[in-house]
Amino acid sequence: MIPSATIKNLGILLAVYYGGWILYARWLHPLARFPGPPLASISRLWVVLHVARGKTVIEQKELHRRYGPIVRIAPNELIMNDARSLKAIYGANSGSKKVSIRFSRYPDHFSATDEQLHARRRRIVNHAYSMSNVLQAEKYVDKCTDILLERFAELAQQEATVDFFRWARMYAYDAVGEFYFGRMFGFLQNGHDHLGYLAATDVLIPVMALAGVMPSYIRPIFMLVGFMFGRIRKAFGALDHLTKAADIVVEDRISEAKKAEGRSGHSDILTRIFDIYYNKGKSLDFEVTDVKMEAFLAFFGGSDTTAITMATTMFHIVKDRRIYQAVLEEIDMATAKGELGASHIAYNEAVKLPFLSACIKEGMRVHPTTALTLPRQTANEERIVSGYKIPGGTRIGANAPIVQSDPSVFGEDADEFCPERWMRPGADRLGQYILHFGAGSRTCLGKHMAMCELYKVIPQILRSFYLELDSPSQPCLETKDYWFYKPTAVKLKVQRREIRRPN
């Protein structure tokens, strides 16, 4: 039995330690001069609870309204809302380092914190994700679009209300399957969550977001204790499920290549990745585990992100009938002139439509796919951000929905969906303030796949169906933003419409 005196002394020691820490963190720490919630200055518990509530965007907007452009959200972490200061944090020459968050058991360029390692790994696979390679697989993705249109036609005949986000997710998974693996998974064909992938990511994302903002020494304890709770145990089972799915696809392709003596009949991105492995793997230190990592990231990050943009952009277009009519007229006119394919709209055709392009750009601005601050650790020297001196070694980041509604850059109507802002003189400069696909050397490798899907599906659906919000008076989307900025649903009424053929 521990003597009472020892327990008392231990209590005094802990009280002195934590009292000293609170005194230092609140008033003597290098970040003590930055305002923020009192609890945030002494513990990361505040930011963990903040993320756990799933209302990051709303709460961070309120923080900036209350405390100003730079807010302290943890003892050594700040957030800012100044779009003009993005380059100081995320720029390729900023000297800032990424804070690691690991998704899979494989090392990957997404979570790599060593900038030289990240640059080397990215150079290895960059060409595989080029737009030219994506467009080579475009004709296969048309199969996904055909099935999506068939399902919508069936729902229109039944006069059923459509959850466009649910169907956009299923489309995006099958499209990634075609782009990346040369085959659909079966979401659209079967009309349901194939093998529970959607449910798996829904469970996994909040848990991974919480683990990501916890102190690194707490994460193993969180995971260990988490297995006592069914939901968290299910989340890690989901992660293993997705990882094994990627492994199976890669192993199947290896078996096919052996049977075909190294020749492949596929023209998908996985084939390009395997070309790197077979032709340059030894010299580049690029192994099968690296191929599996790329496949896992395609499963994990290449579907929901695109579906979010597709569904939320469609919501904003349909919600404003002026915008809806304008983009519809542009699509119909281009179709009548033969500028859009009668059966399938090609990316290179749709991207030439100025108002449609403006709608998609505005959709990505108003509702980016991620709503969690992705911090960087500044270099050792002091840095000026938004006019404030930031001490070296500080974690600081921005939340895309916050900075992309900065009125000093996007105007006083920054909170409004206004495609015309991208058609005004000088609009080209706005792109540098968009974090939708990341920034600097960390831009998303799957950007071209996402853009191809958006430019193909949105005009195809608009051309083929009359759309109306199920609740026209709905002022805004209901969202959950643990990490991905997901709408809970996008309910639409759907009716068939005739396509205007070329004269």
N, C-alpha and C positions, 0 to 999 in steps of 0.2 A: 504494500500500500504506500502511495506517495505521501510523504509528510505534508501536513497542512502548511507549514512554513515555506516549503518548496513551491507549493501551488500559489501561495500568496506572492512570493518573490517573482514567480513566472508571470503572474497577472500584472504586477507592477512593471516588469520589464516590457511586456507587450503594450501596456498603456503608454509607457514612455516612448517606445518605438513608434507606435501609430500616432501618438500625439505630436511627436517630432516630425513625422512624415506629413501630417496634415498642415502643420505650421509651415514647413518648407514648401509643400505643393501649392498652398493657397497664397502665400505672400513672398516667398523667396525664389521659387522656381523661375527659370528663364522665360516661361510662358505665363507667369502669374499676371502680367499686365493685360493679357487678352481676356475679354469677358466671356462668360458662358455659365451654364448651370453649375451651382456650387459643388454638387456631387461629382460632376465630370472632372473637376480640377484635382480630385484626390483618388479617383478610381475609374477603371474601365467598365465598372458595373453599369454606369449610366449609359454608355453607348451600346452595351449588350441589351439592356432593357429597351432602349430606343429602337434597335433593329428588330427585337422580338415582337414589338407591337405591329409591325408591318405597315406603318404609315410614315415612312422616312421622309418622303417629299413634303407632305403637309407640315410635319414637325420641324424640318430644317428651314422651310420658308418662314415659319414663325420664329425660329431662333435668330435668323438674320434680320427679321423685322424688329426684334426686341434688342439684339445685341450689336448689330452692325455687320459690315462686310466680312470680317474674320471672327470666328467663334471657336472657343476652346471646347472640344467635346470629350477629351480624355487628358490625363496628366501631360502627355507628350504629343498630342494630336490636335490639329486645327482643321477647320473647313472654311472655304471661302466661296463667295458668290459672284466674283468679278470675272466676266468672260474675257476681258482684255488681259488678264494675268495668267491665262491658261498656259502660255508658252513658258512662263517662268517656272512652272511646276512640271508640265508634261512634255515640254519641247525636247527634241532630240539632243540639243546641246545644253540642257538645263543642269546636267550633272546629278539630277535626282535619281534615286534607285527605287524600283518597284518593291512594295512590301509583299512577301510571298503568301499566296493562298493556294494550296495544293488540292486538286480535285481527284486525281486518280493515283494508282500505285506506280505509275510511270512518270519519269521526269519529263517535263514539257516546256516548250518555249513560252507558253502563256504565263506560267508561274515562276519561270527562271528569274532570279534577282540579279545575277551576274550579267551586266549589259553586254559584255563581249561574248559570253556564251550564248545569250539570247540572239545577238546579231548573227553569230555563226550558224546557229540552228535554223534561224529564219531564212538565211540565204540558201540553205540546203533545199528547203521545200517551197520557197516562194513562188517559183515558176509553175509548180503544179497547180497553184490556185489562181493563175492568171486568167484574165477575162477570155483570152483566146481559147484556153483549155476548157473553161466553163461553157463557152458557146458551142464547142464541139459536141457537148452532151445535151445541148438545148432541145434537140428533137426528141430525145428520150423523155425529157420533163414534160413535153406536150402531152404525153400519155396520162400524166397525173392531172393535168388541166382538163383533159377530156372526161376523165372519171368524175372530177369535181363538178363539172358542168352537168353531167348526167345526174348526179346526186341532187344538185340544186333544182334541176328540172322536175325530178320526182317530188321533192319537197314543195315546189311551187304548185304542182298539180294537186297535192294534198292540202294546199293552203296552210301549211305548217309554218310556225315561226322558227327561224333558223338562228342558232347561236353561231355567228360567223367566226368568232374566235376559236371555238372548238374545231370547226372545219378547217380553218386556217392552220391550226396546229397539225391536224392530220395530213393536210396537203404538204406542209413544210417537212414533216418527217419523211413522207414518201418521195418528195422532191430531192431531199438530201440522199435518200436511198438511191435514186437514179443518178444524180450528179456524182456521188461519191462511190457507190458500191455497184452501180449498174443494174439495180433492181429495186422495185418498190417493196415496202414491208407489208403492205396489205391494209393500212389504215382506211384509205378511201374505198377500196374494193369491198371491205367488210363493214364499213361505216361505224367502227368502234375502236377503242383503245387497244391496239395490237400488242399482245403480251404484257399489257399494263405499263408501257413505257411512259405515257403521259402521267398516270398516277404516280409512277416512281419519281419523276422529276418534281411533281407537285409536293411530294413528301420530302424529297432530298434537299431542295433549294433552301428552305428556311433553316434547316439544321446546319447546312454548310455555311450559310450566311452568318449564323450565330457563332459557329466555330471560328470563322474567319476574323471576327472582330474581337474575340477573346484574347487575352494574353497567351502567348505561345506555350507557356508552362502549364496553363489550365486546360488546354485542348485535350491532352491524353486523358486527364481526369474526367472531363466532360464526356468524352467518347466512352470511357469505361463505365461511368455511372449511367450514361445514356442507355446502355444495353439493358438496364433494369426497367426501362419504360418502352412500352410497345411501339409508340410512334417513332422514337429515335432508332430503335432496333430495326424497324421497318425501313427507315431512311437509309441506314447503312447496308441493309439488304438490297435496297434499290440501287445503290452505288455499285455494289458487287454485280448486280444483274446487268447493268449497263456496261460495265467493264467486260464481263464475260461475253456479252452480245458482240462487242467490238472484236474480242479475241476470236470468236467463232467465224466472223466474216473474213478476217485476215487469214486464219488457218485454212478456210475453204478455198480462198484464192491461191494460196501456196500449193494446195493439192491439185487445183486445176492447172496451174502452171507446170507442175511436174508431169502431169499426164500429157500436156500439150508441148512438152519439151521446151518450156520457157516462153512459148508464144502465147499471147493473150488476144482474144477477140474483143476485149472490152476497150472502150475509149473514155472511161471515167477517171476521176481524180485518183482513186486508189491505184489504178494502173500506173499513173504518173509517179506516185509515191513508190511503188514497187520498182519502177524503172530506175529510180535513184538508188534503191537498195541493191538491185542486181548489178547495176553498172558501176556505181561509185561507192557502194556501201563500205567496203574495207578502207578506202582512202579517206572517206569522210567520217568514219566511225559511226555509221548510220546502220542500226541493227533492226531485227524484227520487232524488238520492243518499241523502237521509235515509230515503226509503221503502225503498231497497235495503239500507240499514244495518239497519233493523228486520227485514227479511226474513232477512238473514244471521244476526242474533242469534237469530231463531227456529230456523233450521237448527242453529246451533251450540250454543245453550244451553238449548233448550226440550225436548230429547228424552232424552238420556242422564241428565240430572239426575232427571227424573220416573221413568225406568225403574229407576234405582238405588234410589229410595225404594220403588217398587212391589215390586221383587224382594226387597230386604232385609227389608221389613216382612213379606212373605209368608213368608220364611225363619223369622223369629222366631215368627210365629203357628203355623206348622206344626211347628216344633221342639218347642214346649211343648204337649203334648196337652191339658193343662188349659185353656190359653188357646184352643187350636183348637176344642175342644168348646164352650166358652162363647160364642165369637163365632158359631159355626155355629148354636147354639141360638137366639141372638138374631136371626140372619138368617132362619132357618126360621120362627120365631114371627111375625116381621114379615111374611113372605111369606104365611103362613097367614091372617093378619088382613087381608090386602089392603093393607098399608102399603107394600109394595114392588111395583113393576110386575112382572107375570108374565113378560113378555118382556125388558124392559129396565129396569134399576134406574136411576132418575133421581138426580142429585146431591142435589136437595132432599129426596128420600126417605132416602137413605143417611146423610146428615149428621145425621139425627135419631136414629140408633142410637147410644146412649151408649158401649157397649163397643167397637163397631167404631171409633168416633171416637177412643176412648182408645188403641186399637191403632195407628191411623195416626199420632196425635200422638207416641206412644212410639217408633214406627218412625223418625220424623224426628228424634227426640232421640238415640236410640241410634246411628243411622247416618245422619248428615247427608250431603248429596251432595258437599260439597267438604271436602278435608282438607289444604288448603294455607293457611298463615297469610296473611290479606289485610291487610297493614299500613296504618296511617294515620300521617301525619306530624302530630305535635302542634303546636299553636299555639306562638308564640314564648315565652309565659310558662310557668313551671313548673306541672306538673300532678301531683295525687296519684292514684296508681293502686295499689290493693291495699295501701294504707298506705305506699307508697314514693314519694318525690319523683322525678318524671321530668323531666329537663331539657327546656326548650322546643326544638322542632325535631327531636325524636327520633322515629324510626320505631318503632312498637309495634303489635302485633296479637295476635289470638287465633286458635286453631285450633278450629273448631266442635266436632269430636268430643271435644276436651279439655275445653273449658268446659262442654259439655253433659253431662259426667259428673262435675261438681263435687259432691262429697258434702255440702258445706256448704249447698247449695241443693236437690239432688235426693235427699239421704239416703245412708246407708251402702250401700244397694243400687243406687247410681247406675250401676254397670256392668251391671246386670241389666235384661232386658226385662220391665218390670212395668207393664202398661196401667193397673192400678188406681191408680197414683200420680196419674193425671189425673182420678180420680173422687173423690178425698179432699177434705175441706174445705180451702179456700184454694188449690186447684190452679190457679185462674185466674191467680195471680201467676207461675206457672212460665213462661208464655209469653214474658215479658220477657227471659228468659235463653236463649232459643233463637235461634241464628244460621242456621238451616236456609235461610231465604229472605233472609238479610242482616239489616241493622239500620238504624235511623234513616231517613234520607232515601234510603238505598241499597237498600231492599228490592226483591226481584225483581219486575219488571213481569209476568212470566208466572206468578205465584203462583196466580192463579185457574184458569188452564188446568191446571196441575199438580194442584191440589186436586180439580178436577172429574174428571180421569182416575182419580185414586187412589180416590175415593169410588164411582166407577162400576165399575171393573174388579175391585178386590179382592173385594168382596162377590159380584159376578157369578161369578167363578171359584170362590170357596168354595161358593157355592150349587149350582153345576153339577157339581163334581167332588170326589171324595175325594182328598186330597193327603197324601203322606208323603215325608219326606226319603229320598233314595236311600241315604244313609248316616246312619241315625238316631243313630249314636254321634258324628257330627261335632260337635265342641264349639263351633266358631265358623266364621265365613266366612273364606275366603282372599281377601285383597284386594290391590289395587295402588292406591296413592294418590299419584300424581304431581300431580294437581290434583283431578279427580273421584275420589271415594272408591268405586272400582268393585270389586264382587265379581268374582272370576275366573269364577264360575259359581254357579248355584243349582239343583242337580239334584233333581228331584222325580219321584216315581212318581204316576201319574194314573189314576183310575178314574171312570167316569160314576156319577152319583147322581141319584135322582129329586128333582125340585123339589116341595116341599109346596105345593099350590095352596090358595087361599082356600076355606074351608068353605062 
